[in-house]
Amino acid sequence: MCYSVSQAMENRALITGASAGIGWELATVFAQNRFNLVLVARNEMRLNKLAEELRAAHKIEVSVLPQDLSRPGAASEIFRRLDGTPVSLLVNNAGFGSYGPFAQSSLDSQSEMMQVNIMSLVQLTHLFIQPMLARHSGRVMNVASTAAFQPGPLMNVYYASKAFVYSFSYALADELAGTGVTVTALCPGMTPTEFQERAHVHMGGLWPMTSPRAVAEAGYRGLMKGKRVVIPGVMNQVGAFFAKRSPGQLTNAIVRRIHQP
């Protein structure tokens, strides 16, 4: 599906975590809408493959910036390498999770998760909203999750990181109201991507999944409308509504049941 936009061709979207899953589909949706792209992820081979496909199909400019966002200096390096190239949309999509008891998990792995899911997202947002504010124009989309709305036993750091992204994005959107810069929190539910394999997590069969393309399309629509929160899928919207209003003991039990093998 393609959506018309009034923006000129020089508009440019920077998308992190673009080498797979939701990030790949977001890049495709933005390309369909005639945005030039800057694609960021660790896997340079995949980024180059996607870039070639999008250039050929949509006749747009696509730059590839391989970068490991678990490295503390990565956000500043991305900003430096763009050397003032205007970015009209920033999409902080990169993130990962891990499954298992916290006390038995690797502290290094948990720290890397917080660096990618929280610190790099905050740093990129801070760096790129400065020129957006100077232009009185820009959009930021931070990919959170419906995990943001309840605790997640056995994935507690991941769930907590997404709660941070949601809270940070919503508050920042309020701060920037009237500046010409909008902030959107995209909160997908269960989505079949490589996330599950990397996290070693069982997603269960108790809840319907939303395809990465459907998530990307919903995120794009909401971003362009300036929405503060986008939750793709009616069932996910219902689930988020009740999760925020239910006792923690109940939501804990439901999350644990969903992830049980």
C-alpha positions, 0 to 999 in steps of 0.5 A: 500500500502506498500513501500520498504525501506533500513533502518534496523529494529532498525529505529524508528519513533516518531509520535504525534497525532497518535490516530486518522485520519492522525496520525493513518494512518501514524503509519500504513504506517510506520509499514508496512515499518518495522519501530519501533514506538513511538506513542504519543497522549492524548488518551491512550486507542486508542494508546494501541489499535493501538499499539496492532494491529501494533505489531500483524500485522507487528512484530515491536516494538511499544511504547506508550507515552500518553501526552497532547501537550497543556501542556508547558512541554510536549515536554521535558517530551517526550524526557526525557522519551525516555532516549536516545532511538534513533529516526530516524524519527520525525513526528509532526502531532498533531494539532487542530483547532476551528471555529468562530469569534476570538473576541468571542472565548475562549482565553484559547482555542486559546492559547492551539491551538498555544501551540500544533500546534506551540510551542510543534512542535518547541520544539520537533523538536529542541530536536530531531534534536540534536541527528540526527545531531550528527549521520548525519542522520534523517528525520523530517516531520511537518504536516502543511496544504494547509491552510498555503497558505492563510488567514482563516477568522473564523479560523484565528489562525488555518490558521496562525499556519499552515502558521508558520509550513510551513514557519518554516519547509521550512526554517529549511530544507534549514538550514540543507541541507547537514547535513544528516537531512531532513525536510518535510512539509506535507500540506494536503487539506480537509481530513475527520477526527475527526478534523472537529467535534472537530473544529465545522467546516463545510467543505463544498462541493466545494472541493474534500477531500483526504482520511487520508490513501492517505495523509499518503502514499503521506507524507511517499513517500515525506519524504523518498525522502527528499522533502521539501514540499508534497501536496497530491492530484492534486486539492490541488496542483492547489489550493495551487499554485493559493492561493499563487498568488491570492489577499488576498481578493479573497482567504478570500472570497473562504475560508469563502464560503467553511466553511459556513454551 
